[in-house]
Amino acid sequence: DLRRSRRTHDTLQTGRSINNMDVWGVSLTADWQVAGLNVKSITAYRDGDVDFSRDGDNSPADYVETFNDTEQNQFSQELHASGTAFSDRLEWLAGVYYFDENAIDHTDVILADGLFDALEALPAAVIPLGPWPCPQPPGSPLPCIGGAGNPFNPLFDLRFDVFNEIDIESVAVFGQGTYHLTDQWSITGGLRQTWESKDYLLIHRRLNAGTFVVPPTNIGDDWSELTPRAGTEYQWTDDLMTYFVASRGFKSGGFNGRPTTQEAVESYD
């Protein structure tokens, strides 16, 4: 019935309700013959802009909310040549590859918004965090919070502004060849050398208190790897082939993007 249909489409979400994605890309592939060689160029560009929000507590309470604004763009260029040799028994390909990317994620995290302002508005440090009433006895490891300017109040400012930016540059050279020992049996070998560098920037602020969880911090790292490939193929008939391949892959590392201290901003392999 109508009442039931309306309930089906109700939501108790508070705060912003956004989910927008705009992604586009272009690519160009060009082939031509140069001195008996097949040469191919592959050029591509991709751009994305994404905004989305989330009601983290999933209730009518205005307690947890996040908003993400993410931008990303990348450019890649591959150029390779291929041909044959030794009376067409050897088929070979060699080339270079370049990749460049920039990505930014800006996150607004709202958790118990107003708590810091409420603590600052108290007349003094009157809320104990330990088992004793305020003021705490000398040597107590747990302070009292509240009162304007209390240095412990910012720890309870849970409205965060998190800014992440990463720049990536990757370069590779590669080559592969297949040699036909007979009309049916062939062997294949290849190598790829990859060099990749990444630079990362993080700024993590408490908005109401105006303090940093993590001050502006830059970190960079580099990775490189030589990855081989080897295999053999046997063509029994026009419809039946068996093969064996052994290869090695490579994935570069990254960074700890959600640290709570500056010392925790580090890279991993």
VMD Tcl script that draws the C-alpha trace (Angstrom):
set ca {
  {0.00 0.00 0.00}
  {0.99 3.67 -0.20}
  {2.07 3.98 3.45}
  {4.33 0.96 3.17}
  {5.86 2.29 -0.08}
  {6.72 5.59 1.63}
  {8.41 3.81 4.52}
  {10.52 1.81 2.08}
  {12.05 5.02 0.76}
  {12.55 6.78 4.12}
  {16.02 7.45 5.46}
  {17.15 8.60 8.89}
  {20.42 10.03 7.56}
  {21.53 13.40 8.87}
  {23.99 15.85 7.36}
  {24.95 16.03 3.73}
  {23.75 13.41 1.24}
  {26.04 13.51 -1.79}
  {27.39 10.92 -4.22}
  {28.73 12.47 -7.42}
  {31.30 10.95 -9.79}
  {32.64 12.52 -12.98}
  {35.27 10.44 -14.78}
  {36.50 10.82 -18.36}
  {39.44 9.73 -20.45}
  {40.90 9.85 -23.93}
  {43.38 7.61 -25.72}
  {45.17 7.59 -29.05}
  {46.81 4.57 -30.71}
  {48.99 5.03 -33.77}
  {50.65 2.30 -35.90}
  {53.14 2.74 -38.68}
  {55.90 0.91 -40.57}
  {59.49 2.14 -40.27}
  {62.33 0.36 -42.10}
  {60.54 -2.96 -41.95}
  {59.57 -2.57 -38.30}
  {56.09 -2.28 -36.81}
  {56.01 0.76 -34.50}
  {53.10 1.51 -32.17}
  {52.39 4.49 -29.89}
  {49.70 4.37 -27.19}
  {48.90 7.69 -25.45}
  {46.22 8.04 -22.77}
  {44.88 10.55 -20.25}
  {42.29 9.99 -17.51}
  {40.64 12.44 -15.10}
  {38.29 11.86 -12.19}
  {36.41 14.05 -9.68}
  {34.41 12.35 -6.93}
  {32.38 13.82 -4.03}
  {30.59 11.60 -1.54}
  {29.34 11.71 2.04}
  {28.49 9.12 4.69}
  {26.36 9.10 7.83}
  {28.57 6.91 9.98}
  {26.15 6.34 12.88}
  {23.17 5.43 10.63}
  {20.72 7.02 13.04}
  {18.71 10.25 13.44}
  {21.48 11.52 15.75}
  {23.87 14.06 14.27}
  {26.95 12.24 15.59}
  {29.26 10.87 12.86}
  {29.52 12.25 9.34}
  {32.26 12.22 6.71}
  {32.62 14.05 3.42}
  {35.22 13.19 0.77}
  {36.36 15.35 -2.14}
  {38.71 13.33 -4.36}
  {40.48 14.40 -7.55}
  {42.74 12.22 -9.68}
  {44.41 12.48 -13.06}
  {46.92 10.33 -14.90}
  {48.90 10.32 -18.15}
  {50.58 7.34 -19.81}
  {52.67 6.86 -22.92}
  {53.89 3.59 -24.40}
  {56.08 3.27 -27.47}
  {57.20 -0.09 -28.80}
  {58.57 -1.69 -31.92}
  {58.19 -5.26 -33.13}
  {59.50 -7.36 -35.95}
  {61.04 -10.66 -37.01}
  {64.55 -12.01 -37.56}
  {66.41 -15.19 -38.50}
  {64.16 -16.00 -41.43}
  {61.07 -15.12 -39.37}
  {61.88 -17.75 -36.75}
  {62.27 -15.02 -34.10}
  {59.35 -12.71 -33.29}
  {60.42 -9.86 -31.02}
  {59.02 -6.75 -29.33}
  {60.81 -3.99 -27.38}
  {59.56 -0.75 -25.90}
  {59.39 1.90 -23.21}
  {56.56 2.99 -20.92}
  {55.93 6.19 -18.92}
  {53.21 6.89 -16.34}
  {52.48 10.01 -14.26}
  {49.66 10.39 -11.71}
  {48.45 12.97 -9.19}
  {45.70 12.25 -6.68}
  {44.23 14.39 -3.88}
  {41.77 13.31 -1.21}
  {40.29 15.93 1.13}
  {38.18 14.44 3.94}
  {36.02 16.28 6.48}
  {35.39 14.03 9.51}
  {32.73 15.16 11.99}
  {32.51 13.18 15.25}
  {30.65 14.52 18.28}
  {30.90 18.04 16.90}
  {30.53 20.69 19.62}
  {32.23 18.70 22.38}
  {35.39 20.82 22.27}
  {33.40 24.08 22.37}
  {31.42 22.77 25.34}
  {34.61 21.95 27.26}
  {36.06 25.39 26.50}
  {32.86 27.01 27.81}
  {33.14 25.38 31.25}
  {34.31 27.66 34.09}
  {37.29 25.44 34.96}
  {38.79 21.95 34.67}
  {35.88 20.23 36.38}
  {35.54 16.89 34.50}
  {37.86 14.18 35.86}
  {39.28 11.47 33.65}
  {40.49 9.49 36.63}
  {38.88 7.99 39.72}
  {39.49 11.11 41.82}
  {37.52 14.36 41.82}
  {39.02 17.51 40.36}
  {41.57 18.82 40.89}
  {43.48 15.56 40.53}
  {46.11 14.80 43.19}
  {49.76 15.43 42.31}
  {51.25 12.68 40.16}
  {47.92 11.51 38.76}
  {48.37 10.23 35.20}
  {44.85 11.28 34.22}
  {44.03 15.00 33.96}
  {40.87 17.00 34.39}
  {39.36 18.54 31.28}
  {37.29 21.65 30.75}
  {37.86 25.36 31.09}
  {39.07 27.81 28.46}
  {42.60 27.10 27.29}
  {42.93 23.70 29.00}
  {45.71 21.95 26.98}
  {43.85 18.64 27.22}
  {40.64 19.96 25.63}
  {41.93 19.71 22.02}
  {42.20 15.94 22.44}
  {38.40 15.93 22.42}
  {38.04 18.01 19.29}
  {36.93 15.24 16.97}
  {36.20 17.32 13.90}
  {39.10 16.54 11.59}
  {40.30 17.94 8.28}
  {42.42 15.29 6.54}
  {44.34 16.21 3.37}
  {46.24 13.58 1.36}
  {48.13 14.14 -1.89}
  {50.29 11.71 -3.84}
  {52.41 12.08 -6.97}
  {53.54 8.95 -8.80}
  {56.00 8.60 -11.66}
  {56.82 5.26 -13.27}
  {59.20 4.39 -16.12}
  {59.81 0.97 -17.65}
  {61.72 -0.63 -20.49}
  {60.79 -4.08 -21.74}
  {61.49 -6.66 -24.37}
  {60.22 -10.10 -25.31}
  {61.04 -12.63 -28.00}
  {59.58 -15.92 -29.24}
  {61.86 -18.27 -31.16}
  {60.31 -21.05 -33.26}
  {62.54 -24.11 -32.93}
  {60.24 -25.97 -35.31}
  {56.94 -25.23 -36.97}
  {55.22 -26.57 -33.84}
  {57.59 -25.89 -30.93}
  {58.67 -22.42 -29.72}
  {60.28 -20.86 -26.67}
  {59.60 -17.36 -25.23}
  {61.64 -15.10 -22.98}
  {61.15 -11.55 -21.77}
  {62.45 -8.92 -19.32}
  {60.95 -5.74 -17.91}
  {62.79 -3.19 -15.76}
  {60.56 -0.81 -13.80}
  {61.53 2.30 -11.82}
  {58.82 3.97 -9.73}
  {58.89 6.96 -7.38}
  {56.14 8.34 -5.14}
  {55.86 11.56 -3.12}
  {53.23 11.87 -0.40}
  {51.89 14.88 1.54}
  {49.64 14.61 4.61}
  {48.03 17.39 6.68}
  {45.71 16.29 9.52}
  {44.08 19.09 11.56}
  {41.58 19.49 14.39}
  {39.28 22.17 12.96}
  {37.70 23.65 16.08}
  {40.85 23.66 18.22}
  {43.06 24.82 15.35}
  {45.76 22.27 16.20}
  {47.46 19.54 14.19}
  {47.06 15.81 14.68}
  {49.81 15.49 12.05}
  {51.43 18.74 10.82}
  {52.28 19.11 7.11}
  {54.49 16.11 6.43}
  {56.19 15.11 3.17}
  {57.66 11.70 2.52}
  {58.95 10.04 -0.62}
  {60.21 6.62 -1.63}
  {61.45 4.75 -4.70}
  {61.05 1.19 -5.91}
  {62.55 -0.73 -8.83}
  {62.41 -4.30 -10.02}
  {63.58 -6.52 -12.88}
  {60.78 -8.93 -13.78}
  {61.47 -11.91 -16.09}
  {59.19 -14.17 -18.11}
  {60.02 -17.52 -19.72}
  {57.92 -20.15 -21.39}
  {57.55 -22.76 -24.07}
  {54.65 -23.63 -26.37}
  {53.84 -26.66 -28.51}
  {51.20 -26.54 -31.24}
  {49.94 -30.12 -31.60}
  {47.27 -29.27 -34.16}
  {45.51 -26.15 -35.41}
  {43.07 -26.55 -32.51}
  {45.33 -27.81 -29.71}
  {48.29 -26.13 -27.98}
  {49.99 -26.76 -24.65}
  {52.31 -24.33 -22.92}
  {54.31 -23.70 -19.75}
  {55.05 -20.20 -18.45}
  {56.99 -18.90 -15.44}
  {56.94 -15.17 -14.71}
  {57.47 -12.67 -11.92}
  {55.31 -9.62 -11.18}
  {55.97 -6.35 -9.37}
  {53.85 -4.01 -7.27}
  {55.38 -0.90 -5.74}
  {54.76 0.15 -2.16}
  {52.84 3.05 -0.64}
  {52.33 5.08 2.52}
  {50.41 4.89 5.77}
  {47.64 7.37 4.95}
  {45.68 7.49 8.21}
  {48.25 7.94 10.98}
  {47.52 9.52 14.36}
  {51.09 10.77 14.93}
  {53.70 12.31 12.67}
  {56.09 9.46 13.45}
  {53.63 6.99 11.91}
  {53.80 8.65 8.47}
  {56.01 6.10 6.76}
  {56.26 4.04 3.60}
  {55.91 0.30 3.10}
  {57.14 -2.05 0.37}
}
mol new
graphics top color blue
foreach p $ca { graphics top sphere $p radius 0.5 }
foreach p [lrange $ca 0 end-1] q [lrange $ca 1 end] { graphics top cylinder $p $q radius 0.2 }
display resetview
